[in-house]
Amino acid sequence: MSPDAVLAGLYATLQQRKLADPKQSYVASLYGKGLDAILKKIGEEAGETLIAAKNLPLSGGRPEEQAALVHELADLWFHTLVLLAAYDLPLSVLTDELARRTGHSGLEEKAARPKT
């Protein structure tokens, strides 16, 4: 299955879970608990991703260390997609933004942002 198909299928499932019974669906239970629960979960997954990355040497590490990082990254991506779906923002807004940034210097992009 292509990466696009995986993300599109997952996003469609996340949208469908809005109608599911929170007692039968983890995602439906997150939606039922509200935005704070979704944001808390993203924060937890971000922290777990940082720890897994810190435990993995840049030289590649052992397969189980690599697997731990991939697992946590998948959890983080999953929960950020839950957030995207919670706001009914289509997956294309994310992919369009990433495409917009392609070929642009990150340093130039950052410098062009309004100063706060």
KERO-434432 format. One record per residue (C-alpha): chain; x, y, z; residue number from 1; residue in one letter. Coordinates in nm, 3 decimals. Each point is the difference from the previous one (the first is absolute). Layout:
KERO-434432
 kette       X       Y       Z  nr rest
     A       X       Y       Z NUM    a
...
This chain:
KERO-434432
 kette       X       Y       Z  nr rest
     A   0.000   0.000   0.000   1    m
     A   0.137   0.345  -0.088   2    s
     A   0.073   0.254   0.275   3    p
     A  -0.274   0.224  -0.143   4    d
     A  -0.252  -0.283   0.018   5    a
     A   0.099  -0.084   0.358   6    v
     A  -0.045   0.358   0.118   7    l
     A  -0.324   0.051  -0.196   8    a
     A  -0.145  -0.325   0.133   9    g
     A   0.098   0.082   0.357  10    l
     A  -0.144   0.350  -0.028  11    y
     A  -0.329  -0.136  -0.136  12    a
     A  -0.017  -0.243   0.292  13    t
     A   0.066   0.282   0.247  14    l
     A  -0.287   0.198  -0.149  15    q
     A  -0.230  -0.303   0.022  16    q
     A   0.088  -0.051   0.365  17    r
     A  -0.175   0.325   0.084  18    k
     A  -0.324  -0.194  -0.036  19    l
     A   0.121  -0.305   0.192  20    a
     A  -0.083  -0.100   0.354  21    d
     A   0.272   0.130   0.236  22    p
     A  -0.026  -0.328   0.190  23    k
     A   0.091  -0.190  -0.318  24    q
     A   0.260   0.231  -0.156  25    s
     A   0.312   0.154   0.148  26    y
     A  -0.014   0.291  -0.247  27    v
     A  -0.369   0.058   0.069  28    a
     A   0.083   0.012   0.370  29    s
     A   0.265   0.266  -0.068  30    l
     A  -0.251   0.206  -0.199  31    y
     A  -0.251  -0.045   0.281  32    g
     A   0.245   0.125   0.261  33    k
     A   0.068   0.310  -0.205  34    g
     A   0.289   0.207  -0.123  35    l
     A   0.196  -0.003   0.325  36    d
     A   0.018  -0.381  -0.003  37    a
     A   0.123  -0.002  -0.360  38    i
     A   0.261   0.266   0.073  39    l
     A   0.115  -0.180   0.314  40    k
     A   0.047  -0.319  -0.200  41    k
     A   0.204   0.184  -0.264  42    i
     A   0.220   0.142   0.276  43    g
     A   0.051  -0.347   0.149  44    e
     A   0.087  -0.148  -0.337  45    e
     A   0.239   0.286  -0.079  46    a
     A   0.182  -0.064   0.326  47    g
     A   0.020  -0.374  -0.067  48    e
     A   0.133   0.075  -0.350  49    t
     A   0.271   0.222   0.147  50    l
     A   0.107  -0.273   0.243  51    i
     A   0.008  -0.266  -0.272  52    a
     A   0.206   0.232  -0.222  53    a
     A   0.237   0.082   0.283  54    k
     A   0.055  -0.373   0.057  55    n
     A   0.083  -0.062  -0.366  56    l
     A   0.349   0.089  -0.116  57    p
     A   0.023   0.192  -0.326  58    l
     A   0.212  -0.285  -0.132  59    s
     A  -0.320  -0.205  -0.021  60    g
     A  -0.001  -0.198   0.321  61    g
     A  -0.142  -0.344   0.057  62    r
     A  -0.314  -0.115  -0.182  63    p
     A  -0.204   0.013   0.321  64    e
     A   0.109   0.361   0.059  65    e
     A  -0.099   0.088  -0.355  66    q
     A  -0.332  -0.177   0.045  67    a
     A  -0.067   0.194   0.322  68    a
     A   0.050   0.331  -0.179  69    l
     A  -0.218  -0.103  -0.296  70    v
     A  -0.273  -0.116   0.241  71    h
     A  -0.001   0.331   0.186  72    e
     A   0.008   0.203  -0.321  73    l
     A  -0.299  -0.197  -0.127  74    a
     A  -0.186   0.072   0.325  75    d
     A   0.084   0.370  -0.031  76    l
     A  -0.109   0.021  -0.364  77    w
     A  -0.318  -0.193   0.083  78    f
     A  -0.100   0.238   0.276  79    h
     A   0.081   0.310  -0.203  80    t
     A  -0.228  -0.138  -0.271  81    l
     A  -0.270  -0.046   0.266  82    v
     A   0.040   0.371   0.072  83    l
     A  -0.020   0.092  -0.368  84    l
     A  -0.317  -0.207  -0.036  85    a
     A  -0.147   0.148   0.320  86    a
     A   0.011   0.340  -0.169  87    y
     A  -0.139  -0.147  -0.324  88    d
     A   0.307   0.124  -0.183  89    l
     A   0.060  -0.217  -0.306  90    p
     A   0.324  -0.191  -0.024  91    l
     A   0.077   0.208  -0.309  92    s
     A   0.057   0.315   0.210  93    v
     A   0.295  -0.174   0.161  94    l
     A   0.139  -0.148  -0.319  95    t
     A  -0.053   0.330  -0.183  96    d
     A   0.196   0.185   0.268  97    e
     A   0.284  -0.252  -0.021  98    l
     A  -0.001   0.028  -0.379  99    a
     A   0.007   0.379   0.026 100    r
     A   0.313  -0.023   0.211 101    r
     A   0.177  -0.237  -0.239 102    t
     A   0.291   0.166  -0.173 103    g
     A   0.011   0.292   0.242 104    h
     A   0.280   0.062   0.241 105    s
     A  -0.113  -0.052   0.357 106    g
     A   0.222   0.286   0.106 107    l
     A  -0.160   0.233  -0.255 108    e
     A  -0.348  -0.116   0.102 109    e
     A   0.072   0.069   0.365 110    k
     A   0.152   0.341  -0.074 111    a
     A  -0.309   0.099  -0.203 112    a
     A  -0.242  -0.070   0.287 113    r
     A  -0.147   0.300   0.179 114    p
     A   0.190   0.092   0.313 115    k
     A  -0.197  -0.049   0.322 116    t
